[in-house]
Amino acid sequence: MAEADFAADAEHSAERKSDRVTIGERYVIEMTHALPELAGCPACVAHDTLSAHSGVIALAPDAFHPVRPNAQKMARIRSPHLLTVHALDEATGSVWLICDAPPGPALTENSNWSEAAVLERVIEPIAAALHTYKESGFTHRAIRPDNVFDPGGRFSVRLGPGLATPPAIFQPDRFEALSSVVCAPATRGNGTIADDVFSLGALAAWLLGGGKPYGSEQPGALTEERMAKGSFTVLAGHLSLSPDVMSLLAAMLSDDPSARPAPRDLLNAADRKGFVARRQVVASMPVQLGPVRVRTARELAWHATRYQTEFTGLFRRGVVERWLSHELGLTQVASRLSVIAKEGAVSADSSLSPYSMMEIIAVLDPFLPMFWDGLWFWPDAIGTLAVAAASEASAFPVDPATAIVAITQGGKLARFAQLSGVEGQVAACQQVQLATRQATIEGPSDVIRLAYLLNPYQACLSSRCVEKRFSTAWALLQWLNAGENVDKPGVSGLLDPYMMTFLFACSHRNGLIEYFDDIAARDNSPWASDLRILAKLQHLYATGPLSGIARQLLPHLSPSLKQWRSRTMRTRRGEDLATAADTGDLIKMFELLNDIKALAKDREAWLAAKREARTLELQQASLTPQSTDVPPKLRAEMFRVATAFGAVTAIASLCLEIVL
Amino acid sequence: MTSLVRRGQPMKWTHGLVCGAALAWLPAYSLLIGVLFLPLVIAYFTDTSRNQDMVRMMLPYEFAALIHPLHILWNDEGSLNTTISLLLNPMTSVVGWLSAGAGWFVLEMTLISAKLIRQYQTRSKKAEIAARLKEIHEEWTENPGMPEAS
């Protein structure tokens, strides 16, 4: 597969140079011609080569705000009131969306709306689109004035795409339900269709209120008021509208998601059929929690997280349970709380554990998100949260990465799913748990793996290539091979942790590895471990020669060569390594450096040489000048030799005497 | 005397008797031998080594030098006059005495040559070891400036 990709990309390169990309052999994207953002997503000019008149634009979701994990399926949703997404393509190595061009200006630029117009041209068409979403099992989560477009005249508005960015990440607070507002934008999650209905209601209320700019509103500014008075009162209470529309908005803006109408009920909203907003149970006697007087269970849950010490006091004394059962009639909730109180009493200290707190909040209001140690989030947003943890961790009250590690351990998610009243939480929590197991999360540094694992379109988050938006492993490998990798100070090695995790996740997604740790291993140098990983990827993806990468790695592998103690061996391996690098064979390079048998042999030879050297040194030390002295034994021998020689002389002398 | 005591073998009185008898019956021979063996007598008393190796070693050389004068004396039937004339001839006594020196010289030569041979052997062995050590060192020490393939 990947070989074909590499070959295909060589053809692409000519096009890439001229900043034109062809998608699906049909859409041509002019990368240099940028358009204003659509739905918070950067956009470019695009042409449809098959039908010149259809206006399309290309969306390029940036790495920190990737398209939603199930974007491919969501893109198939068709509705006349929705900007159609024609293609979602990764063939160029990064995600491109081809989407209908907006038919007119966004609603932010048009502020004159009558009740009838809102009902007929906004609520009904968007409700129809939402109905399609609901039927397909998805949520839109990006209904806000700058993502709804007005073609003008009597035409219905058209809703922009909801799949191009993480759910609700760019939603201003006033267009989000309370269960979503309490979370940071990155942790809002997919939500339910009821959240979309709320956004639609909030959009209608905003239009009817004259469309005042909301950009200056501080996040969280309205939350306390909305908690106390209800969202409808705060967002639409001041409007003077007909009673029918008021009751419609009251139902849509209800803080209880189960009380909001379904999109189907809104298809004929213009007929002004009576909507009855269910009234929330409000206590006549408030309970004093720190500086605030609390009247509802939801309010209590929210304030409990803000004034934890005061709440713990009330909870331990049983005030909360009594108030819930006497004032609100929530006897069931009260009895469940007493169970938690008994369990918590076992590990009694002054404050409640995060786990007990999480349970208490979920029992008090099952429609609120999970609360863990100062952090509100929906479990299905953990992937987005992991991205946010990498890019803007300081925006959170606690370190998100540490929190994610704590959350994913010990069945906390399963417990929340059990307590939550929002549908789909069990599946979402199971999915996160499965991903956690596969990603082998052991510490905060591993959390980023979840981002890639939970969203297949998550682009590589490495600061070196984040603007390239690589969402496929081969694209990143090719970029690395082209040598465009810029060395950042403080980062050693060819791959930084983000790239490594990205490559792991890609191979996991392609079914090449099952667990992250399958190809990870600790080496003494980052370059050596890069080689290990890249060699495995070269093998797994069958990419063919990667001489660019090999050449970049080669100069940094000399420390690894040092593990060979023999100089001859080192030189030979170095030469072999260079040859392998020239041919771009990372696997060969890796094998050359990690030949365990040869290493053992080398070590044995080294030990033998060491022994020999020691023996030789001992011998050398024993060869002192004294040892050249004649030993007594030899000296006696010499005496005997001299004596014998004397005897011979004597005999010779005797013979001479006789002869002469 | 110390050397005799050390040997644990005091000169027996029989030696004196033999010397006396020799002087009485063969005065010419005894005189000739006595004079020519003078270096041996001196060596006997001055050599401090344990078993008089030096004397024993010199003995055959002395014999070699003694054979010719003894032959002449034998031919003249052992007359004292011949002995005196032989002893008065400087050649006889000088050769006799030098022969003892020759013995010593031969010994020293062998000792020196042995020493030289050993020295040569040690030196070559040392060089061999040093060469091997250098080889091992070069082969097995970490070399930061290893050839880098490029």
Contacts between the chains, C-beta under 8 A, distances in Angstrom:
chain1	res1	chain2	res2	distance
A	554	B	149	7.0
A	554	B	150	7.6
A	555	B	148	7.0
A	555	B	150	7.5
A	558	B	146	6.6
A	558	B	148	6.0
A	561	B	146	6.8
A	562	B	142	5.8
A	562	B	146	7.8
A	565	B	140	5.5
A	565	B	142	7.5
A	566	B	139	5.9
A	566	B	140	6.5
A	567	B	138	6.4
A	567	B	139	5.1
A	567	B	140	7.1
A	567	B	141	7.8
A	567	B	143	6.2
A	567	B	146	7.5
A	568	B	139	6.5
A	570	B	143	7.7
A	570	B	146	5.6
A	571	B	146	6.9
A	571	B	147	5.5
A	574	B	146	6.5
A	574	B	147	5.9
A	574	B	148	6.8
A	574	B	149	4.9
A	575	B	147	7.8
A	575	B	149	5.6
A	577	B	149	6.0
A	578	B	149	2.7
A	578	B	150	6.9
A	579	B	149	7.8
A	581	B	149	7.5
A	606	B	140	5.7
A	609	B	136	5.0
A	609	B	139	6.8
A	609	B	140	5.2
A	610	B	140	7.4
A	612	B	132	7.7
A	612	B	136	6.5
A	613	B	133	6.0
A	613	B	136	4.9
A	613	B	137	7.5
A	616	B	129	4.9
A	616	B	132	5.9
A	616	B	133	5.4
A	616	B	136	7.8
A	617	B	133	7.0
A	619	B	125	7.8
A	619	B	129	5.8
A	620	B	126	6.5
A	620	B	129	4.9
A	620	B	130	7.2
A	620	B	133	7.4
A	623	B	122	5.3
A	623	B	125	6.3
A	623	B	126	5.4
A	623	B	129	7.8
A	627	B	118	7.8
A	627	B	122	6.4
A	628	B	115	6.4
A	628	B	118	5.1
A	628	B	119	4.6
A	628	B	122	5.6
A	629	B	115	7.4
A	630	B	111	5.8
A	630	B	114	5.5
A	630	B	115	5.6
A	630	B	118	7.3
A	634	B	114	6.1
A	635	B	111	6.9
A	636	B	53	7.3
A	638	B	107	6.3
A	638	B	110	4.6
A	638	B	111	5.3
A	638	B	114	6.3
A	639	B	53	4.6
A	639	B	54	8.0
A	639	B	56	7.9
A	639	B	57	5.4
A	639	B	107	6.6
A	641	B	110	5.5
A	642	B	57	5.0
A	642	B	103	6.5
A	642	B	106	4.9
A	642	B	107	4.0
A	642	B	110	5.9
A	643	B	56	6.4
A	643	B	57	4.6
A	643	B	59	7.9
A	643	B	60	6.4
A	645	B	106	5.6
A	646	B	57	6.4
A	646	B	58	7.2
A	646	B	59	7.1
A	646	B	60	3.2
A	646	B	61	4.5
A	646	B	63	7.9
A	646	B	64	7.1
A	646	B	103	5.4
A	646	B	106	7.3
A	647	B	60	4.4
A	649	B	60	6.5
A	649	B	61	6.1
A	649	B	64	4.4
A	650	B	60	4.4
A	650	B	61	7.2
A	650	B	63	4.2
A	650	B	64	4.1
A	650	B	67	7.2
A	652	B	64	7.2
A	653	B	63	7.5
A	653	B	64	3.8
A	653	B	65	7.3
A	653	B	67	4.8
A	653	B	68	7.2
A	654	B	64	7.8
A	654	B	67	5.3
A	657	B	67	5.0
A	657	B	68	5.8
A	657	B	71	5.2
